[in-house]
Amino acid sequence: MRALLATLLLGAQAAPAVPATLTLGGEGTPLSPLAVNGFNASWQMPVVDALGAVRSVAPTSLRFPGGNVGDENDLTEQALRYFKANLDLTRPGTAAVVQTRVFATREGARNRPEDAAQAARAAGALGLKVTYWEIGNEPDLYTTSRGDPSWTPEKYCRTFRAQREAILRVDPGARFAGPAVSKGTGAAMHYLEGFVKACGDVVDLLTWHEYPTDGTLEDEAALATAPTVTGHVQFVRDLLRDPERNPLGHTRDARLGVTEYSLSWRSDRPRHLADQVGALWAAEAALRLAEAGVSLTSYFAVIAAGSHGLVDLAGVPRPTLYAFRQVRHFRGTALPVRSSDPALWPHLAQDGRLRTLLVTNTAAEDRLLATDLPGYALIGAKTFTEKTVQDEADFIRLTLGATLDLPGRSLTRLVYKRLS
């Protein structure tokens, strides 16, 4: 069944003899400024050592400290000072998402409401403007990964409320995110439902993570998981609007955020993290979440955290670096578009007089694409393959014409300009 799904979604049949065509239709969706190219950053990620790479993807937000490290270390003034220094290095206006400590791995850990308040005071003194305070990280896994079954959604909600109230006494304008559950499916989403039922009135950005595999699926089946993120967004949106499942907050306009995502959760396994398939999936997830109206996304991670990251610890580029250099241009208004070839996944955005078309070729072989967009002239096209990354080469500039030959397993960016 999984192989059949992959075949249907990716068009694993032989390449069609005629170029694929694009069909536009429907109303556009305004894209949130933080919808793409947010990243997780932490102590073990030396942004200063890979500054050119980081700046080249134009980060819209950084989430700190990101992942389990936030429940293993105190959020001290020194930590926030380090984060602000990295934030200031990236680009002007990069939004800050700060993850408070919730779980205590040792006696005396600073995970109390007063510790969250102290972090808020330290941030204010440092001039660190926090866009969202995210309360903890993946509390749905505390039972299994931390061995503490007491962490029910209700207990987490009580902690969320207590830390929120403590921070608000320091910063009355603060906004809050959570529960940052571990996946968009199964028990994790059941946990998120429990949180919404108890805390739907106080969360400003409802968050979850997307890690669909452990890196062992076949390439086609792994890529075929990308479209599922759209369904997860709709599930969460329906949950928030349901007065029975969200009795305290169904009339509020809470936003949605995915504060970690990657094709695989296995940091120690480079397959489908540090390869082309992992990069194409990451780009697809970012684009699909943005098109679905998610307000903020954070790829895991900006610099090497095991096999995660845009570059390794030596600064050597990974395919994800190239992918997010393409995705950074997806802004303005997302326009519905579909391809006649199911192996080509297109995404179109309008920004002033320009339209940016990003096309993922999920097939292993080249595919032809007809480039016509009525009323617009194609003015540029760049793509990359895994070999591009291996050679540490520039993007491949495609010769413009009525059709383009899109390399197998590539992400191509086409830029159009309005004719009048």
N, C-alpha and C positions, 0 to 999 in steps of 0.2 A: 504493500500500500504506500509506504514512504517513497519507494522508487517511482511508483506511478505518479504520485503528487509532484515529485521533482520534474518528471518528464512533462507533465501538463503545464507546470508553471514556467519552466525554463525553455520550452520548445526544443527538446533534445533531438528532434528529428533533423534530417539533413537541411542544410541552409537553403532557403527559398531561392528560386532562379531570378525573381524580380526584387527590386529594392523595397524595403519596408516603407510604408507611408504613415504619416502622423495625422491624427484626427483630434481637433480641439473642440471643447464644448463645455457648457455650464459656467457658473459664476466663479470668480476667483476668491481665494482665501488670503486675507492680509497675513503676512508672516511676522511673527514676533521678532523683535531685535535680538532676542536671546535664544531663538529657536534652533540655530545651528552653530557649530564650532565653539561650544563650551567644553571644558575639560576638567578632569580631576587633577589636582596637584598636591604634593605632600612633601614631607621632610626629605624623603629619599629620592626626590626628583629634582636634580640640580638644573633649574631653568637657565641659570646664567651660563652654564656650559653648553647649552644648545639654543642660545638666544635667537640666532638667525632662523633656525627651523621653527621655533615657536612663533616668532613674529610673522613668519610667512603664511601662517594659517589664520592670522588676525583673530585671536581668541575673543569671543564675546563675553565669556564668563570663566572664572576659575572656582572650583569647589575645593575647599580645604578643611581638614586634611584628607578627606576622601577615603572610603573603604574602611576595613577593619582597624586600620591604624588609629582612627578616631576614638575607638573604644579601648585602646591600649595605651594611650598617651593623654596627658592633661593638656587642656587648651589654655596655655599660659600666655602671659604678655610677650615673652620671648618668641613663642611659636607664632603669635599673631604679627609680631614685628617682622619675622622671617617671611611670612606669607605676604604682607604688604610690600616688602621689598621685591618679591617675585612678581606680584601683581603690577607694580609700577613699571617693571621692566618690559612687560608684554606689549601693551598698547594703551593709549589714553582711553579712559572710559570703560575698561574691562570690569564687568560686574563681579562682585564677591559673594560667594555662597559659603557660609561658615558652618561647619558641622560641630555641634556641641557633643560633649562626652555624656553618654547615658549609662553604659555598662561599666561596672567596676571590676577590673581584673586583679585588684589588690586592695588591701585595707588602706584607707586614707586617700583613695583616688578622688579627684576633683570632679565628681559627677552630680553634685547637689545643685539645687536651684540657685543658691548663693554663689556657686562657682560659675554658673552660666551668667549671672548678673555681673560678676567680676570680669568675665571675658568681654561683656558688652561695654563696661567702663574702660577696659584697656583698649578696645577697638576705638572708642571715642577719643581717648587721649592720643592715640596714634594717628588719628585722622583717617582711619580705615572705615569707609562707608560700606556697610553690609547690606546687600540687597535682600537676602533671605538668610535667616538663621534656620538651619535644618537640625532638628532635634534627633540626634543619634543616627544610627546606620544599621539597616537590616535587622530590626528587632525580632522579626519572625524566625531568625536563625539562632537566637540566643538559647533556645531550648536544645538544639542539636549541636551547634558549634561551640557554645559556651557552657553547656551542661546545666542550664538553669531553667527548668520548666515553669517557673513562677511568672515569666514574662509573657503574660497574655496581652491581647490588644487593649484590654481595659487597664492593666497596669501601665502599659506604655502610654496610654492616653492620660492617665493621672500624672505621669512624669512630664509629658508634653505640656500639659496645662501649667504645672508648677514652674517649669523652666521658662515657659512663655511669659507668665505673670512676673517672674523675677526680672527678665530682660526688659519688659515693658516699663517697669518702674525706673529703669535706667534710660531707656530710649522709647518714648511713647509712640514713635512712628515705626517701630520695628515690624517686619513681616516674617512669617514663619512657614517652614516647609516640613513635610514628613508624610508618612512614616518611613519612606525609602526602603520598601520591602524588596526582597532579593530577586524577584522575577515578576513577569506579567501574567503568570499562570498559576493554577493549582492552589496549594496551601498558602502561598505568599499572597495571592489575591484574596483569599478567604480572610487572612489576617488584616489586609487593607480594609475589607468590608467591615470587620469588627471595629477598627479604628474610626472609620467614618461614622458608624452608628453612635459611637461614644463621644467623638471629638469633631464632628463635621462643622460645628459652629465656630471653631477657632483656628482651623488650618487655612492658610492663604494660598499655598502651593502644594497640592496633593502629589506625592512623589512615589515612584516605583523604579525598579531597575529591569533591564532587558539583557538576559544571558541565556539564549535558547539552547546552547549545546556545550559539550565538554571537549570539543575539538576532534571527535572521532567519526563524525558523519562523512559520507562521501560529499565531494564538493557540491554537486548539484542539489543534494538534499539539504545541505547547510545553507546555501544561497536561498533555497525555497522557503526558509523560515522568515525571511525579511518582511514579506507582506503581512505576517501575523501581527506586527506591532500596531498596525492601523486598527485591527479588531480590539486590541487591548485598550487603546485610547477610547474607543466607543463604549466599551464596557465600563470604564471609569467614569466617563461623562454621564452615562445613564445612571450609574450608582449615585453620583452626586445630586442628580435631579429627582431621585426617588424619595418621596416623603416617608415611606416605610423603612427604607434602608438608611436614610440620612435624615432622621426626624428633627435634628437640631439645626441643620444647615442647608436644607434643600432649596431655600430661597436665596442663598448667597451665591456670589459669582467667584467661586474658588477656581484658581488656575491649575493647570496640569504641568508636571515636570518629570522628566526621566533623568535622574541624577547619576546614573551609571549605565553604560551599555557597551557591549562587545559581543561578537559572535560566540565566543567561548569564555567560560569562567575560569578555565584552568590556566592560571598565570605561569605555571611551570612548563607548559606545552606550547611551543611556537606555532604549531599547525592551527590555522584559522584565526590566528591573532597577528602574527608577524609576516603573513603571506598575502598574496593578492586576493584570495577569496575572503579573508578577514577584512581587508580594506574595502572591497566592493560591498560587502555586507554592511560595514559601518557607515559608509556613505549612503547606502539605501535606507538604513534605519533612520539616519538623521533627516534625510529628505522626506521620508514618509511621515515621521513624527511631526515635522514642521508643517507639511501639507494638511495634516489632521488637526492642526491648531494647538499643538503643545507649545507652551510658553517658554520653556527652558529645557535644554538637554546638555548633558555632560558626558562626553566620551571618556572611557577609562583606558588609558590615562595619557597625560600630556608628554611625559618622559618615561623611559623604561621603568615599569613595575613588573619585573619578570619579563614575560613576552608581550605585555601590554605596552602601548606607547608609540609615539610618532617616530622616535629614533631610539636606538639602544644607548647604553651608558657611555659608549665611545662616540656618540653623535652620528652613527651611521644611519642613513635614512631607511625607514621601513615603508612599505606601500601605503600605509595609512597617512603618512605625511603628504604624499602626492594626492591622495583622495580628498583630504580636507583642504588642500590648496584649491581644489576644484569647487568643493562645496561652499567655501567662503563667499562665493559670488551669488549664491542663491538667496536673494533678498527682494523685498518689495511685496508683490502679490503673487501667490502661486496660482497657476491656471491649469485646469484639468486638461490632460493630454493622454492619448493612448497610441500604441504602436500596433500596426497590423502583424508584426512579428513578435510572438510572445517571448522570444529570447531577449528582446530589446526593451528595457524599462526606462521610459522617458519621464523627465520632470521639467516643468517650464515655469519660469518666474518673470514677471514684468516689473521693471524698475525704470520709471520715466520713459524715455524713448527706446530703451534697450530691452530686449528679451534674452534671457539666458536659458539655454536648453542643455540639461545634463542627461546623458544617455549611458546607462550601464549595459554593456554587452555581456550577458551572463553565459553565452555559449563559448565553448572552447575554440571555435573557429571564427573567422571573419564574417561580418554581416554587412550588407549594403543598406544604406538609409537614404531615402529621398529627402532633400533638405528644404523643400519649399514651405514657407510660411507666408500666406497671403498678406500683402501690405508691408512686408519686412524684407530687408536684404541681409544675407549672411555676410558678416564682415570678419569672422575669425573662427577657427576650430582647433582645439588642442586635445590631445589624448595621452594616455600612458598605459604601459603594460608592465608586467612583472620584470621583464628584461630592462625596461627603462629604469626601474628602481635599482636593479642589480648593477647596472652601469653607472648609477648616480648621474644620469643624463638629464637634460632639460626635457620638458614636455615635447611630444611629437606634434609638429605643426602639420595639419592636413591641408592638402591642396583643395581649395574651394571649388565647388561645382554643383551641378544639379543632384548629384549623389555623392555620398562619402562612404569609404570603406572603413568600417569600424573594426579594429583588431579584436581578436578573441580575448575574453576576460579583460575588458578595458573600461575605463570611465572617460567619456568624451564630453568636452564643454564646447557648445556652439553659441556664438554671440550674434544676435541679429539687431539691426537698427531700423526703426520705423522710416518708411519712405517719405511720408509727408506729415 
